[in-house]
Amino acid sequence: MTWLITGGAGYIGAHVARAMTDAGERVLVLDDLSAGRPARLPAHLPLVEGSSLDGDLLKRVLAEHAVTGVVHLAARKQVGESVADPTRYYRENVGGLATLLEAVAEAGIRRFLFSSSAAVYGNPDVDLITEDTPCAPVNPYGETKLAGEWLVRAAGRAHGISTVCLRYFNVAGAASPELADTGVFNIVPMVFDRLTRDEAPRIFGDDHPTPDGTCVRDYIHVADLAEAHLAAARRLTEPDASGDLTVNIGRGEGVSVRELITVIGEVTGDARPAVVRARRPGDAPRAVACAALAAEKLGWTARRGVREMAESAWQGWLLHHGGRPGD
Ligand SMILES: NC(=O)c1ccc[n+]([C@@H]2O[C@H](COP(=O)([O-])OP(=O)(O)OC[C@H]3O[C@@H](n4cnc5c(N)ncnc54)[C@H](O)[C@@H]3O)[C@@H](O)[C@H]2O)c1
């Protein structure tokens, strides 16, 4: 097997590339480096600089490297940006996927793994979100992920491609500091950013219907997520792996914003109390995965907890920001 990992120079993609190469898989990366960094990748790993929107390049790369499976992570991922510029998100996330799937079908590739997101669910009012919970995304980013899933499954059926869509919940942490997320778009780096600016972390709403009044989420260590990709890739190579599979990738355990901030305070040694602001419109009180299907179908379960996520993310923050605020 030779796997093409699109977006492999990004935060999650680099972890997936490392987990798959460590497990003995042959891997190459395609990334337009709009958000990725080549330094995240081992020097020997082939990196093609290019876009998933470039069909000719994709066809050439798939043929030249005799690619037999694709892991597609390349995408824009900022919710606010998707609200401000939805056409760009549809063009790059859905259009890029369509271009890639055309090239995959033409090359006769039969295995395809797609990075989806819990954003496809929107804000369902359930204790645990299962894969059967109705999808109702609340922003264009989530819509592009849901449309992407539909496209992946339809192309799979039309061209005999076995597909897996992984719906990631809240990703955090790093397998090693140099692989850490350098953006400040998720709660863990946002809290680090506040602390290094000498400001108190913020909590948006402590009057939600949750045990401590703050929002509850399902945090997943990126190293566990990378192992889920490896398990999914292995499943796709089994002889009976036809059809499509869509699974949640979470821990099945809720952690409140206040609990998370307490852990971050312990890890950073800066346990200043958070300030409470008004609720943000559209924030679901609770979003926690049912993780049973991933265990059943992929034989995968998350192993790492929130403390490991916070500690490893903090080491990455210190390496990339040197104790300074983010850009
Ligand atoms: N980080 C999360 O919490 C999270 C949660 C759910 C789903 N996801 C999904 O996981 C995937 C990876 O996310 P990430 O957090 O590693 O983001 P990231 O921005 O670090 O990585 C995305 C990578 O894709 C590359 N890229 C973007 N558009 C491209 C294109 N058209 N052609 C080629 N390369 C392109 C970027 O340069 C970057 O290296 C995305 O599909 C994202 O939607 C992320």
The ligand as an ORCA input file, in Angstrom:
! r2SCAN-3c Opt
* xyz 0 1
  N      -8.453     20.628     14.570
  C      -9.673     20.201     14.887
  O     -10.100     20.343     16.048
  C     -10.533     19.490     13.866
  C     -11.778     18.971     14.273
  C     -12.574     18.311     13.321
  C     -12.127     18.154     12.025
  N     -10.923     18.689     11.643
  C     -10.493     18.506     10.253
  O      -9.213     17.905     10.252
  C      -8.477     18.302      9.100
  C      -7.116     18.800      9.500
  O      -7.271     19.861     10.446
  P      -6.026     20.519     11.202
  O      -6.525     20.936     12.540
  O      -4.837     19.655     11.101
  O      -5.856     21.844     10.320
  P      -4.535     22.483      9.663
  O      -4.955     23.787      9.096
  O      -3.405     22.452     10.631
  O      -4.227     21.455      8.498
  C      -4.830     21.503      7.229
  C      -3.720     21.310      6.223
  O      -4.276     21.271      4.918
  C      -3.529     22.143      4.075
  N      -4.490     22.585      3.047
  C      -5.586     23.356      3.211
  N      -6.255     23.472      2.056
  C      -5.563     22.752      1.137
  C      -5.764     22.462     -0.246
  N      -6.815     22.944     -0.915
  N      -4.866     21.670     -0.877
  C      -3.798     21.161     -0.207
  N      -3.561     21.408      1.091
  C      -4.439     22.187      1.762
  C      -2.994     23.237      4.956
  O      -1.817     23.841      4.463
  C      -2.717     22.456      6.247
  O      -1.415     21.908      6.250
  C      -9.342     19.358      8.390
  O     -10.054     18.714      7.360
  C     -10.296     19.807      9.496
  O     -11.496     20.289      8.971
  C     -10.121     19.341     12.545
*
